[in-house]
Amino acid sequence: MKRRELLVALAAGAIAEGTASLAQASPAQFTHETELPKPKLSGSVSLEEAIERRRSVRRFAPDPLPVDTIGQLLWAGQGITGTGRFRAAPSAGALYPLELYVVTPAQVMHYLPQGHRAETRDSPDLRPKLQALAVGQESVGSAPALIVIAADAGRLSERYGARARPYTDHEVGHAAQNILLQATVLGLAAVPVAAVDGPPAARTLALPAAQTVVYLIPVGLPA
C-alpha cells in the first residue's frame, strides 16, 4: 500500500473509532443513593374519580415537589407492588425494559424499584435542552419536576425478537397512565409529552448506551 493510501486508511479508522467512542460514551455516575419515603397505599380519591378528573395541564407553579411526592409518582409508574418483584405496570414476560428518571433544576434522579430507592447526581439544569428536543414545548422547560421514561427494548429481544419494540411501547403507555392518574390523585398538574427526540435526549441525560428516551411527563403544582 502506498504511503498516501495508508495515511488515508489510518485517518478513516481513527475517525470511525472516535465516532464510536462518542456514541458509546460512559453514562454519568450517580453519587448518592437513598431510600424514598414509603408509598401510600390508600387515599381519599377513588380510581373512578381519578379517571374522570385526569386532564393534561401544562402550566405549573415554580414550587419544588417534596421527595415523598416524587417517590409516590415513581412508585405508581414502576414500583414493586405486593410481595416479590412484580411492578405496578404490566410488562411482557416481567422483563421490565423501562427506567424512570426525574430531572429538576439542580439534580437528576434515577428510580430503583427494588427497595423503593433512588440514586441522584447534581446537574446543571437540563430542562432547557430537553425542551429544545421536545419541539420547544414550554411545559418541559417550566415544570419543577420532569419525569423521564427511558427504555431498553433489548431486554425483551431474546424472548420476543421483533416484537420487543412494540411490547416496550405498550409498557410505556401503561406506566405513563399510572403516573398521570397518581398525579391527579395528588392534586398535581401533569402532561404526557411523546414528541421528544429520544437518542439525543438520552445523550443529554448521559444515560447508558442501550437506553433511549421515549416519554416525558412534566409535573408540578398547578399554576
C-alpha positions in Angstrom: 0.0 0.0 0.0 1.3 3.4 -0.9 2.1 5.8 1.9 -0.7 8.2 1.0 -3.3 5.4 0.9 -2.0 4.1 4.3 -2.4 7.6 5.9 -5.9 7.9 4.5 -6.9 4.5 5.8 -5.4 5.3 9.3 -7.2 8.6 9.4 -10.5 7.0 8.4 -10.0 4.4 11.1 -9.3 7.0 13.7 -12.4 8.9 12.8 -14.6 5.8 12.9 -13.1 4.9 16.3 -13.7 8.4 17.7 -17.3 8.4 16.4 -18.0 5.0 18.0 -16.5 6.2 21.3 -18.7 9.3 21.3 -21.8 7.2 20.6 -20.9 4.8 23.4 -19.8 7.5 25.9 -19.9 6.3 29.5 -23.1 7.1 31.4 -23.0 9.7 34.1 -22.3 8.3 37.6 -24.8 8.8 40.3 -23.2 9.9 43.6 -25.9 9.4 46.3 -28.4 6.6 47.0 -31.3 7.0 49.4 -34.4 5.2 50.4 -37.6 7.1 49.5 -40.4 7.5 51.9 -42.8 4.5 51.8 -45.5 5.0 49.2 -49.1 5.5 50.4 -51.4 2.6 49.5 -54.7 4.3 50.1 -56.1 7.8 49.5 -59.3 9.9 49.5 -59.8 9.8 45.8 -61.3 6.7 44.1 -59.9 5.3 40.9 -63.1 6.3 39.1 -62.8 9.9 40.3 -59.2 10.0 39.2 -60.1 8.8 35.7 -62.9 11.3 35.5 -60.6 14.2 36.7 -57.5 13.5 34.7 -56.6 16.2 32.2 -53.4 17.4 30.6 -52.3 20.6 32.3 -49.2 22.5 31.0 -48.8 25.4 33.5 -47.1 24.9 36.8 -46.3 26.8 39.9 -42.5 27.1 40.5 -42.6 25.3 43.8 -40.4 22.2 44.0 -42.1 18.9 44.7 -41.4 17.2 48.1 -39.3 14.0 47.8 -42.3 11.9 49.1 -44.5 13.2 46.3 -41.8 12.4 43.7 -41.4 8.9 45.2 -45.1 8.3 45.1 -45.2 9.2 41.4 -42.3 6.9 40.6 -43.8 4.0 42.6 -47.0 4.4 40.6 -45.1 4.0 37.4 -42.6 1.2 38.2 -42.8 0.5 41.9 -42.8 -3.0 43.4 -46.3 -4.0 44.4 -47.3 -6.8 46.7 -44.6 -9.3 47.5 -41.9 -10.5 45.2 -40.6 -8.5 42.2 -43.7 -7.6 40.2 -44.4 -3.9 39.4 -47.3 -1.5 39.2 -47.3 -1.5 35.4 -47.6 -4.8 33.4 -44.6 -5.9 31.5 -44.2 -8.6 28.8 -42.6 -11.6 30.4 -42.0 -9.4 33.5 -38.7 -8.4 31.9 -39.2 -4.6 32.7 -37.4 -2.6 30.0 -38.3 0.7 31.5 -36.2 3.1 33.6 -37.6 6.2 35.3 -35.6 9.4 35.9 -36.6 12.7 37.3 -35.0 16.0 36.2 -35.1 19.0 38.5 -33.3 22.4 38.1 -30.3 21.1 40.1 -30.4 17.3 40.0 -31.1 14.1 38.1 -32.7 11.2 40.0 -32.8 7.5 38.9 -35.5 5.3 40.4 -34.5 1.9 41.8 -37.7 -0.1 42.3 -36.1 -2.8 44.5 -36.4 -1.3 47.9 -38.1 1.9 46.6 -34.9 3.8 46.4 -33.3 6.5 44.2 -29.8 7.4 43.2 -29.1 11.0 42.4 -26.5 13.3 41.0 -26.1 17.0 41.0 -26.5 18.5 37.5 -26.9 21.8 35.7 -30.5 22.5 34.7 -31.1 20.1 31.7 -34.7 21.1 31.2 -34.0 23.8 28.6 -32.0 21.3 26.5 -34.8 18.7 26.8 -37.4 21.3 25.9 -35.5 22.0 22.7 -35.5 18.3 21.9 -39.3 18.2 22.5 -40.2 20.6 19.7 -39.9 23.5 22.2 -42.8 22.6 24.4 -42.8 25.1 27.2 -44.1 22.6 29.8 -40.9 20.6 29.5 -38.8 23.5 30.5 -41.0 25.0 33.2 -42.2 22.0 35.2 -40.4 21.8 38.6 -40.1 18.0 38.1 -39.7 16.3 34.7 -40.3 12.6 34.8 -38.3 10.8 32.0 -39.4 7.4 30.8 -36.5 5.7 29.1 -36.5 2.2 27.6 -34.1 -0.6 26.7 -36.0 -2.8 24.3 -33.1 -5.1 24.2 -34.2 -6.6 27.5 -37.1 -8.2 25.6 -35.3 -9.1 22.4 -34.0 -12.5 23.3 -37.6 -13.8 24.1 -39.7 -11.7 21.8 -37.5 -10.8 18.8 -39.1 -8.2 16.5 -42.0 -7.8 18.9 -39.7 -6.4 21.6 -40.1 -2.8 20.5 -43.9 -2.7 20.3 -44.2 -4.5 23.6 -41.9 -1.9 25.1 -44.0 0.9 23.7 -47.1 -0.7 25.2 -45.4 -0.8 28.6 -44.5 2.9 28.3 -48.2 3.7 28.0 -49.1 1.6 31.0 -46.5 3.3 33.2 -47.4 6.8 32.0 -51.1 6.4 32.7 -50.3 5.2 36.2 -48.2 8.2 36.8 -50.8 10.6 35.4 -53.6 9.1 37.5 -51.4 9.3 40.6 -50.6 12.9 39.8 -54.4 13.6 39.6 -55.0 12.0 43.0 -52.2 14.2 44.5 -53.8 17.3 43.0 -50.9 17.9 40.7 -50.7 19.2 37.1 -49.1 16.9 34.6 -49.0 16.3 30.8 -47.5 13.5 28.7 -45.1 14.5 26.0 -44.3 12.0 23.3 -42.8 14.4 20.8 -39.2 14.0 22.0 -36.1 13.2 20.0 -35.2 10.1 22.1 -31.5 9.4 21.3 -30.3 13.0 21.7 -32.3 13.3 24.9 -30.7 10.2 26.2 -27.3 11.6 25.5 -28.2 14.9 27.2 -29.1 12.9 30.3 -25.9 10.7 29.9 -27.9 7.5 30.0 -26.5 4.1 29.4 -26.0 3.5 25.6 -28.8 0.9 25.4 -31.4 3.3 26.7 -33.4 5.8 24.7 -35.9 8.4 26.0 -39.5 7.6 25.0 -41.7 9.8 27.1 -41.5 13.0 29.2 -44.0 13.8 31.9 -43.7 17.4 33.2 -45.4 17.6 36.6 -45.8 20.1 39.4 -48.3 22.1 41.4 -50.9 23.7 39.1 -50.3 27.4 38.4 
